[in-house]
Amino acid sequence: MLVSAKEMLNKAKAGKYAVGQFNINNLEWTKAILLTAQEENSPVILGVSEGAGKYMCGFKTVADMVKAMIDELGITVPVALHLDHGSYQGAKKCIEAGFSSIMFDGSHYPIEENIAKTKELVGVCEELGLSIEAEVGAIGGEEDGVIGGGEVADPNECKMIADLGVTMLAAGIGNIHGKYPENWTGLRFDTLDAIQQLTGNMPLVLHGGTGIPADMIKKAISLGVSKINVNTECQLAFADATRKYIEAGKDLEGKGFDPRKLLAPGVEAIKETVKEKMELFGSVGKA
């Protein structure tokens, strides 16, 4: 059964740890992440971008697959299914499809319009018991065609959005999606601290978790970050393991071309990556 991310994130904020959001791209991805969460006894958030939703034949296909998999695999840890960087229309579609959590990314709208649309979606989510994430200050880099320049959020705007009743808030603090460039100057902890001072107990979200050094991750958690998004790192691990399998000629041995065998090393690599992140975030044993 899917749950809203609200309770798991409030517990994480109070307990000074973070829950990982791991983006899913197909059945293998989903299975690997769910099994790892169960093995580590950790709550987990499955993220779905609009592009990945389209790739997997729509949000309803995704929601039905995840729910069936939770039953079939006997998953008992809390699992939230979350729309990542959702448009206004995408958010509405996910609510209809049976997601338990959505992100409305209104960061590219003027602040007044971001507020109006966020407010409306907060009302809908409250009624249905879903969690909702909002964003202030675009996150840099590219994710599924959504490109942001790594802006730093205005703490006062963060408070305005937090006060609308969102469950969690993503704020740009110099973090970016994808691989970090050589000249990256690091996270802006002064901004993060100022945002937490103004938003109090609200769980804060760190996007672009791939490539941020462990000590910075730990410091961000100490300053109120309770949800950290990981996507690129799992993709890189999967690709690397798959390449090694093929380069070693394993697909030419016996039935090594069978997709179940061909994709197995990549699945193991995802599990390993997710486990490492759960340990770093402190969510192991917190289900």
C-alpha positions as a Markdown table, in Angstrom:
| # | Residue | x | y | z |
|---|---|---|---|---|
| 1 | Met | 0.0 | 0.0 | 0.0 |
| 2 | Leu | 1.3 | 3.5 | -0.9 |
| 3 | Val | 1.5 | 6.1 | 1.8 |
| 4 | Ser | 1.9 | 9.9 | 1.8 |
| 5 | Ala | 5.4 | 11.1 | 2.4 |
| 6 | Lys | 4.2 | 13.4 | 5.2 |
| 7 | Glu | 4.7 | 11.1 | 8.2 |
| 8 | Met | 8.0 | 9.6 | 7.1 |
| 9 | Leu | 9.5 | 13.1 | 6.4 |
| 10 | Asn | 8.2 | 14.6 | 9.7 |
| 11 | Lys | 9.9 | 11.7 | 11.5 |
| 12 | Ala | 13.1 | 12.2 | 9.5 |
| 13 | Lys | 13.2 | 15.9 | 10.3 |
| 14 | Ala | 12.7 | 15.3 | 14.0 |
| 15 | Gly | 15.2 | 12.4 | 14.0 |
| 16 | Lys | 17.8 | 14.4 | 12.0 |
| 17 | Tyr | 18.1 | 11.9 | 9.1 |
| 18 | Ala | 16.8 | 12.0 | 5.5 |
| 19 | Val | 14.6 | 9.7 | 3.4 |
| 20 | Gly | 15.9 | 9.1 | -0.1 |
| 21 | Gln | 13.8 | 9.7 | -3.2 |
| 22 | Phe | 15.1 | 7.3 | -5.9 |
| 23 | Asn | 13.7 | 7.9 | -9.3 |
| 24 | Ile | 12.4 | 4.9 | -11.2 |
| 25 | Asn | 12.7 | 4.3 | -14.9 |
| 26 | Asn | 11.3 | 0.8 | -15.5 |
| 27 | Leu | 10.3 | -2.4 | -13.7 |
| 28 | Glu | 13.9 | -3.4 | -12.9 |
| 29 | Trp | 14.6 | 0.0 | -11.2 |
| 30 | Thr | 11.4 | -0.2 | -9.2 |
| 31 | Lys | 12.0 | -3.8 | -8.0 |
| 32 | Ala | 15.6 | -3.0 | -7.1 |
| 33 | Ile | 14.7 | 0.0 | -5.0 |
| 34 | Leu | 11.7 | -1.6 | -3.2 |
| 35 | Leu | 13.8 | -4.8 | -2.3 |
| 36 | Thr | 16.6 | -2.7 | -1.0 |
| 37 | Ala | 14.3 | -0.5 | 1.2 |
| 38 | Gln | 12.8 | -3.7 | 2.6 |
| 39 | Glu | 16.2 | -5.3 | 3.2 |
| 40 | Glu | 17.4 | -2.1 | 4.9 |
| 41 | Asn | 14.1 | -1.6 | 6.8 |
| 42 | Ser | 14.1 | 2.0 | 5.5 |
| 43 | Pro | 11.2 | 4.2 | 4.3 |
| 44 | Val | 11.5 | 5.1 | 0.6 |
| 45 | Ile | 10.1 | 7.5 | -1.9 |
| 46 | Leu | 9.9 | 6.4 | -5.5 |
| 47 | Gly | 10.2 | 9.5 | -7.8 |
| 48 | Val | 8.7 | 9.6 | -11.3 |
| 49 | Ser | 9.5 | 12.5 | -13.6 |
| 50 | Glu | 7.0 | 13.4 | -16.3 |
| 51 | Gly | 9.4 | 12.0 | -19.0 |
| 52 | Ala | 9.8 | 8.7 | -17.2 |
| 53 | Gly | 6.0 | 8.5 | -16.7 |
| 54 | Lys | 5.5 | 8.9 | -20.4 |
| 55 | Tyr | 8.3 | 6.3 | -21.1 |
| 56 | Met | 6.5 | 3.8 | -18.8 |
| 57 | Cys | 3.2 | 4.2 | -20.7 |
| 58 | Gly | 1.6 | 6.8 | -18.4 |
| 59 | Phe | 1.1 | 7.5 | -14.7 |
| 60 | Lys | -1.6 | 4.9 | -14.2 |
| 61 | Thr | 0.6 | 2.1 | -15.6 |
| 62 | Val | 3.3 | 3.2 | -13.1 |
| 63 | Ala | 1.0 | 3.5 | -10.1 |
| 64 | Asp | -0.6 | 0.1 | -10.8 |
| 65 | Met | 2.8 | -1.6 | -11.3 |
| 66 | Val | 4.2 | -0.2 | -8.1 |
| 67 | Lys | 1.1 | -1.2 | -6.0 |
| 68 | Ala | 1.1 | -4.7 | -7.5 |
| 69 | Met | 4.8 | -5.0 | -6.8 |
| 70 | Ile | 4.5 | -3.9 | -3.2 |
| 71 | Asp | 1.9 | -6.7 | -2.8 |
| 72 | Glu | 3.8 | -9.4 | -4.7 |
| 73 | Leu | 7.1 | -8.7 | -3.0 |
| 74 | Gly | 5.6 | -8.4 | 0.5 |
| 75 | Ile | 7.0 | -4.9 | 1.0 |
| 76 | Thr | 6.0 | -3.7 | 4.5 |
| 77 | Val | 8.2 | -0.5 | 4.8 |
| 78 | Pro | 6.5 | 2.8 | 4.0 |
| 79 | Val | 6.6 | 3.6 | 0.3 |
| 80 | Ala | 5.5 | 6.9 | -1.3 |
| 81 | Leu | 5.0 | 7.2 | -5.0 |
| 82 | His | 5.9 | 10.8 | -5.9 |
| 83 | Leu | 5.7 | 12.9 | -9.1 |
| 84 | Asp | 9.1 | 14.7 | -9.6 |
| 85 | His | 9.2 | 18.2 | -11.0 |
| 86 | Gly | 5.5 | 18.0 | -12.0 |
| 87 | Ser | 3.8 | 20.6 | -14.2 |
| 88 | Tyr | 0.3 | 21.7 | -13.1 |
| 89 | Gln | -1.3 | 19.3 | -15.6 |
| 90 | Gly | 1.1 | 16.5 | -14.7 |
| 91 | Ala | 0.2 | 16.9 | -11.0 |
| 92 | Lys | -3.5 | 16.6 | -11.7 |
| 93 | Lys | -2.9 | 13.5 | -13.8 |
| 94 | Cys | -0.9 | 11.8 | -11.0 |
| 95 | Ile | -3.5 | 12.6 | -8.5 |
| 96 | Glu | -6.1 | 10.8 | -10.7 |
| 97 | Ala | -3.7 | 7.9 | -11.4 |
| 98 | Gly | -3.3 | 7.1 | -7.7 |
| 99 | Phe | 0.1 | 8.6 | -6.7 |
| 100 | Ser | 0.4 | 9.2 | -3.0 |
| 101 | Ser | 2.6 | 12.3 | -3.4 |
| 102 | Ile | 3.2 | 15.0 | -5.9 |
| 103 | Met | 5.7 | 17.8 | -6.6 |
| 104 | Phe | 4.4 | 20.9 | -8.3 |
| 105 | Asp | 7.3 | 22.8 | -9.7 |
| 106 | Gly | 6.0 | 26.3 | -10.1 |
| 107 | Ser | 9.5 | 27.8 | -9.8 |
| 108 | His | 9.4 | 29.1 | -13.4 |
| 109 | Tyr | 6.2 | 31.1 | -12.8 |
| 110 | Pro | 6.1 | 34.6 | -11.4 |
| 111 | Ile | 5.9 | 34.1 | -7.6 |
| 112 | Glu | 2.2 | 35.2 | -7.5 |
| 113 | Glu | 1.2 | 32.5 | -10.0 |
| 114 | Asn | 3.4 | 29.9 | -8.3 |
| 115 | Ile | 1.5 | 30.7 | -5.1 |
| 116 | Ala | -2.0 | 30.6 | -6.7 |
| 117 | Lys | -1.4 | 27.2 | -8.4 |
| 118 | Thr | 0.4 | 25.7 | -5.3 |
| 119 | Lys | -2.5 | 26.8 | -3.1 |
| 120 | Glu | -5.1 | 25.1 | -5.3 |
| 121 | Leu | -3.1 | 21.8 | -5.4 |
| 122 | Val | -2.5 | 21.9 | -1.6 |
| 123 | Gly | -6.3 | 22.0 | -1.1 |
| 124 | Val | -6.8 | 19.0 | -3.4 |
| 125 | Cys | -4.0 | 17.0 | -1.8 |
| 126 | Glu | -5.2 | 17.8 | 1.8 |
| 127 | Glu | -8.6 | 16.5 | 0.9 |
| 128 | Leu | -7.2 | 13.2 | -0.5 |
| 129 | Gly | -4.4 | 12.8 | 2.2 |
| 130 | Leu | -1.6 | 13.1 | -0.3 |
| 131 | Ser | 1.7 | 14.9 | 0.3 |
| 132 | Ile | 2.8 | 17.8 | -1.8 |
| 133 | Glu | 6.3 | 19.3 | -2.5 |
| 134 | Ala | 6.8 | 22.8 | -3.9 |
| 135 | Glu | 9.9 | 24.5 | -5.3 |
| 136 | Val | 11.4 | 27.9 | -4.9 |
| 137 | Gly | 14.5 | 29.0 | -6.9 |
| 138 | Ala | 15.0 | 26.6 | -9.9 |
| 139 | Ile | 17.4 | 23.7 | -9.3 |
| 140 | Gly | 20.3 | 23.9 | -11.8 |
| 141 | Gly | 21.3 | 21.4 | -14.5 |
| 142 | Glu | 19.0 | 19.4 | -16.6 |
| 143 | Glu | 16.4 | 16.7 | -15.7 |
| 144 | Asp | 14.3 | 15.3 | -18.5 |
| 145 | Gly | 14.5 | 18.5 | -20.5 |
| 146 | Val | 13.8 | 20.8 | -17.4 |
| 147 | Ile | 16.8 | 23.0 | -17.3 |
| 148 | Gly | 17.6 | 25.3 | -14.4 |
| 149 | Gly | 20.6 | 27.5 | -13.7 |
| 150 | Gly | 21.2 | 26.6 | -10.1 |
| 151 | Glu | 19.6 | 29.7 | -8.6 |
| 152 | Val | 19.7 | 30.3 | -4.9 |
| 153 | Ala | 16.3 | 30.6 | -3.4 |
| 154 | Asp | 15.1 | 33.7 | -1.6 |
| 155 | Pro | 14.3 | 32.6 | 2.0 |
| 156 | Asn | 11.3 | 35.0 | 2.2 |
| 157 | Glu | 9.8 | 33.5 | -0.9 |
| 158 | Cys | 10.4 | 30.1 | 0.7 |
| 159 | Lys | 8.4 | 31.1 | 3.7 |
| 160 | Met | 5.5 | 32.4 | 1.5 |
| 161 | Ile | 5.3 | 29.0 | -0.2 |
| 162 | Ala | 5.7 | 27.0 | 3.0 |
| 163 | Asp | 2.9 | 29.0 | 4.6 |
| 164 | Leu | 0.5 | 27.7 | 2.0 |
| 165 | Gly | 0.5 | 24.3 | 3.7 |
| 166 | Val | 2.8 | 22.3 | 1.5 |
| 167 | Thr | 4.3 | 19.2 | 3.1 |
| 168 | Met | 7.9 | 19.8 | 2.0 |
| 169 | Leu | 9.9 | 22.4 | 0.3 |
| 170 | Ala | 12.6 | 22.2 | -2.3 |
| 171 | Ala | 14.8 | 25.2 | -2.3 |
| 172 | Gly | 17.7 | 25.9 | -4.7 |
| 173 | Ile | 21.0 | 26.2 | -2.6 |
| 174 | Gly | 23.5 | 25.9 | -5.5 |
| 175 | Asn | 22.6 | 22.2 | -6.1 |
| 176 | Ile | 22.1 | 20.9 | -9.6 |
| 177 | His | 20.8 | 17.9 | -11.4 |
| 178 | Gly | 23.2 | 15.5 | -13.1 |
| 179 | Lys | 27.0 | 15.5 | -12.8 |
| 180 | Tyr | 28.5 | 18.5 | -11.0 |
| 181 | Pro | 31.0 | 20.6 | -13.1 |
| 182 | Glu | 34.6 | 20.9 | -12.0 |
| 183 | Asn | 34.1 | 24.6 | -11.0 |
| 184 | Trp | 31.1 | 23.9 | -8.7 |
| 185 | Thr | 31.4 | 26.0 | -5.5 |
| 186 | Gly | 29.4 | 23.8 | -3.2 |
| 187 | Leu | 26.1 | 24.1 | -1.3 |
| 188 | Arg | 25.1 | 27.5 | 0.2 |
| 189 | Phe | 24.6 | 26.5 | 3.8 |
| 190 | Asp | 24.0 | 30.1 | 4.8 |
| 191 | Thr | 20.9 | 30.2 | 2.6 |
| 192 | Leu | 19.8 | 26.8 | 3.8 |
| 193 | Asp | 20.1 | 27.9 | 7.4 |
| 194 | Ala | 18.1 | 31.1 | 6.7 |
| 195 | Ile | 15.4 | 29.0 | 5.0 |
| 196 | Gln | 15.1 | 26.7 | 8.0 |
| 197 | Gln | 15.0 | 29.6 | 10.4 |
| 198 | Leu | 11.9 | 30.9 | 8.6 |
| 199 | Thr | 10.2 | 27.6 | 7.7 |
| 200 | Gly | 10.6 | 25.9 | 11.1 |
| 201 | Asn | 9.6 | 22.2 | 11.2 |
| 202 | Met | 8.9 | 21.9 | 7.5 |
| 203 | Pro | 11.0 | 19.1 | 5.9 |
| 204 | Leu | 13.3 | 20.6 | 3.3 |
| 205 | Val | 14.3 | 18.8 | 0.1 |
| 206 | Leu | 17.6 | 18.6 | -1.6 |
| 207 | His | 17.5 | 17.9 | -5.3 |
| 208 | Gly | 20.5 | 16.7 | -7.3 |
| 209 | Gly | 21.9 | 14.4 | -4.6 |
| 210 | Thr | 24.3 | 12.7 | -7.1 |
| 211 | Gly | 27.8 | 13.9 | -6.6 |
| 212 | Ile | 27.4 | 16.0 | -3.5 |
| 213 | Pro | 30.2 | 15.0 | -1.1 |
| 214 | Ala | 29.1 | 13.0 | 2.0 |
| 215 | Asp | 30.2 | 15.7 | 4.5 |
| 216 | Met | 28.0 | 18.3 | 2.7 |
| 217 | Ile | 25.1 | 15.8 | 2.7 |
| 218 | Lys | 25.4 | 15.3 | 6.4 |
| 219 | Lys | 25.6 | 19.0 | 7.0 |
| 220 | Ala | 22.5 | 19.7 | 4.9 |
| 221 | Ile | 20.6 | 17.0 | 7.0 |
| 222 | Ser | 21.7 | 18.8 | 10.2 |
| 223 | Leu | 20.2 | 22.0 | 8.8 |
| 224 | Gly | 16.8 | 20.5 | 8.1 |
| 225 | Val | 17.0 | 18.6 | 4.9 |
| 226 | Ser | 14.8 | 15.5 | 5.3 |
| 227 | Lys | 14.4 | 14.3 | 1.7 |
| 228 | Ile | 17.3 | 13.8 | -0.8 |
| 229 | Asn | 16.7 | 13.0 | -4.5 |
| 230 | Val | 19.0 | 10.5 | -6.3 |
| 231 | Asn | 18.6 | 9.6 | -9.9 |
| 232 | Thr | 21.8 | 10.1 | -12.0 |
| 233 | Glu | 23.9 | 8.0 | -9.7 |
| 234 | Cys | 21.7 | 4.9 | -10.1 |
| 235 | Gln | 21.7 | 5.4 | -13.9 |
| 236 | Leu | 25.5 | 5.6 | -14.0 |
| 237 | Ala | 25.8 | 2.5 | -11.8 |
| 238 | Phe | 23.3 | 0.5 | -14.0 |
| 239 | Ala | 25.0 | 1.6 | -17.2 |
| 240 | Asp | 28.5 | 0.7 | -15.9 |
| 241 | Ala | 27.5 | -2.8 | -14.7 |
| 242 | Thr | 25.7 | -3.5 | -18.0 |
| 243 | Arg | 28.7 | -2.3 | -20.1 |
| 244 | Lys | 31.0 | -4.6 | -18.1 |
| 245 | Tyr | 28.7 | -7.6 | -18.7 |
| 246 | Ile | 28.6 | -7.0 | -22.4 |
| 247 | Glu | 32.3 | -6.1 | -22.8 |
| 248 | Ala | 33.2 | -9.4 | -21.0 |
| 249 | Gly | 31.2 | -11.2 | -23.6 |
| 250 | Lys | 28.8 | -12.7 | -21.1 |
| 251 | Asp | 25.8 | -12.1 | -23.3 |
| 252 | Leu | 27.4 | -14.5 | -25.8 |
| 253 | Glu | 27.7 | -17.3 | -23.3 |
| 254 | Gly | 24.8 | -19.8 | -23.1 |
| 255 | Lys | 21.6 | -17.8 | -22.6 |
| 256 | Gly | 23.5 | -14.7 | -21.5 |
| 257 | Phe | 21.4 | -12.7 | -23.9 |
| 258 | Asp | 18.2 | -13.3 | -22.0 |
| 259 | Pro | 17.2 | -9.9 | -20.6 |
| 260 | Arg | 16.7 | -11.4 | -17.2 |
| 261 | Lys | 20.4 | -12.3 | -17.2 |
| 262 | Leu | 21.6 | -9.2 | -19.2 |
| 263 | Leu | 20.0 | -6.8 | -16.8 |
| 264 | Ala | 20.8 | -8.6 | -13.5 |
| 265 | Pro | 24.3 | -7.0 | -12.9 |
| 266 | Gly | 22.7 | -3.5 | -13.5 |
| 267 | Val | 20.0 | -4.3 | -11.0 |
| 268 | Glu | 22.5 | -5.4 | -8.4 |
| 269 | Ala | 24.4 | -2.1 | -9.0 |
| 270 | Ile | 21.3 | -0.1 | -8.4 |
| 271 | Lys | 20.7 | -2.0 | -5.1 |
| 272 | Glu | 24.2 | -1.3 | -4.0 |
| 273 | Thr | 23.9 | 2.4 | -4.8 |
| 274 | Val | 20.6 | 2.7 | -3.0 |
| 275 | Lys | 21.9 | 0.9 | 0.0 |
| 276 | Glu | 25.0 | 3.2 | 0.2 |
| 277 | Lys | 22.7 | 6.3 | 0.0 |
| 278 | Met | 20.3 | 5.0 | 2.7 |
| 279 | Glu | 23.3 | 4.4 | 5.0 |
| 280 | Leu | 24.6 | 7.9 | 4.3 |
| 281 | Phe | 21.2 | 9.6 | 4.8 |
| 282 | Gly | 20.6 | 7.7 | 8.1 |
| 283 | Ser | 17.3 | 6.1 | 7.1 |
| 284 | Val | 18.4 | 2.5 | 7.6 |
| 285 | Gly | 16.3 | 0.8 | 10.3 |
| 286 | Lys | 13.9 | 3.8 | 10.5 |
| 287 | Ala | 10.8 | 2.1 | 8.9 |
